[in-house]
Amino acid sequence: MVEDGDEDALKPAELVPIEGGTWSGLLFDNPRIGLAPALTWSFRFPFQEVSRDYGDSPIFVDVDWLPLPGADWPAMAGHVVRDVGEFAESSVYFFQHRRYDTFDLEIVAQDGPRLHVRTTLSGDLDELGIDPVTADAWLDFTGIVVSLSDTTPDASALARLRAFTATDGLSYSPGHIESSYRFTPTG
């Protein structure tokens, strides 16, 4: 637990939301450990940077590796998950990632590729000193990355992605990590 007198600790009043949050998808597998292809989603909520005597740090609330069975990227509104902890990760970035035990997440609304998302993280595992942490913002879609062990050309990657989510309105965006394929909204 962070002590009350720790002037370097992040304070709740310093969690000031700013524009620029993002959400994305990742279709991946890992046959070496027996992980079958799965589509997961990530959500990043930015807050104002904070300063300390030893440097500055951006602040983010991150929810990663969240499976949403049956979710289609152009129709995400209405998805709600409660008390998630085992199969996804949540953290607050303040000089480093500070993990939280569980989170709730609600996709409130969708406007094209933008989502209005709310989340509450609880169970401060790394003693950040703020519990719970909430975030509520409109997030911009940055696309879906396909990173499968047996997929090479972008056409094959798009076909594999189609088995997990709608692909209408997505197009290949070259220049991503080798052996991965990013698909972003068209237009």
N, C-alpha and C positions, 0 to 999 in steps of 0.2 A: 504494500500500500504506500502511496506517495504521502509524505508527511505534509501537514498543513503549511509549514513554513518554507517549503521548497519553492523558491522564487523562479526556478527554471522550469517547473512543471507546467504543462499546458493547462490553462484555465478555461472553464466553460465559456466565459465571456469572449475568449479569443477564437471561438468557433463561429466565424462570420462567413456565411455562404457567399460565393461569387459565381458568376456565369462561367460556362466552359466545361461542364460535366459531360461525360461520354458513356455510351454503352456499346457492347460488341458481343460477337459470338465466336466460339472456337469449336470446330469439329476435329477431334483428335482420337488417336488410339495409341496403345503401347503393347504390342504383342509379347514383348519380353517378360512383362509382368502379368499378362493375361487380361489386359484392359481392352475391351471391345470398343469400336467406334462409338463416341458419344458427343452430343452437342451440348455445350455449356455456355452460360452467359456471364458477362462481367459488367459491373456498374461502378462508375467513379464519380464521386461528388467532391468538387474542389471548395476549399475555404481560403480566406486570406492568409498570406504568408505571415509567419511570426518571426520576430528577431530575438536573439539572445546575445550575450556578450561574446560568445564563441562562434556565432554565425546565424544565418537565416535558414528557415525550413518552410517549404510548401506544406500545406495540410490537405490531406485527402481522406475521405471515407471510402474504402474499397470493399465491394462484395464480388468475389470471384468463384469460378468453377460451379456456378449454380445451374443444375439441370432443371428445365421446365418442360416436362414431357408434353408433347402436343403443341408447343408454342411455335407460332409462325412469325417471323420477324415483322411482317407488315400488320400483324394483328395481335399485339402483346398486351393491350389494355385488359384489365380484369384479373390478371394472374396475381395470386396472393400466396405467400408462403409464410409459415409461422414456426418459430423455434427451430430454425435450421442450424445445424452445427456439424454433423458428421461428414456430409458429402460435399460441403462447400466451405469457403473461407471468408471471414470478414476481419477487417483491420482498419486502424487509423494510422496514417503515415504522419509522423512528427519526428523528423531526423532519422527515423527507421520505422518499419512496420510494427505496430503494437496490436497483437491478436486479441480477438474477442471470441468468447465461447459460442454464442448463438446470435441469431439475428432474425428479424421479421422483415419482409420486403413486400411492397404492394405497388403494382404498376397501375396507377390511377387513371391515366389517359394517354392517348396517342394522337399525334398530329403529324402524319406522314412518317418520316424517319425519326421524329423526336418523341421521347417518352417523358411523362411526368411520373417520377418514381419517389416513393417514401421508404425509408428504412430506419430501423432502430437496432443498434448493436448493444448486447449486454454480456456480462461476464468478462470483465477486464482481466485477461490472463497475464498480460505483461506489465501490469501496474502503471498504466498511463495516468490513472487517477480520476477519470471521468467515466461514470457508469450510471445510466445508459448514455449512449451517443446517438443522436438522431440527425437525419439528413432528409431534405425534401427539395427536389429540383427538377427542372426540365433538362434532359440529357440528350445529346446529339449522337446519332448512330454512326459509328466509324466502320462498320462492315463485319463480315464473318471471314475468319481465316480457316482454311481447310488444311490440316496437317496430318495426313494419314500415311502409314508406312507403305501402302501399296498403290498410291495415287501419284501419277506424274503429270500428264498434260492438264492444262486448265479446264478443258472440256470434260475430262474424266472427273476432276475435282468437283465441278458444278453438278454433274450427274450424281455423284455420291452425296453431295449436300442436299439435293432434291429429296432424298429419302428421309431427311430429318426436319426440313423446314421449306416453306415456299421460297422459290428462287426468282419469281417474277420481279422485275424491277432491280435486279442485281446484275452487275457486270464485273468481269475480271479486271483487277487493278494491278498491273505489273509492278515489279520492283520490290516485292516483299522478301522475306527470309527465304533462302534456298530450300527447296522441297516443300514449301508452303504456298498456298494460293489465297489471295485476299479478294473477296467479292464485296463491292461497295454499291450503294444506291446509284442507279442511273439518273443522270441529270442533276 
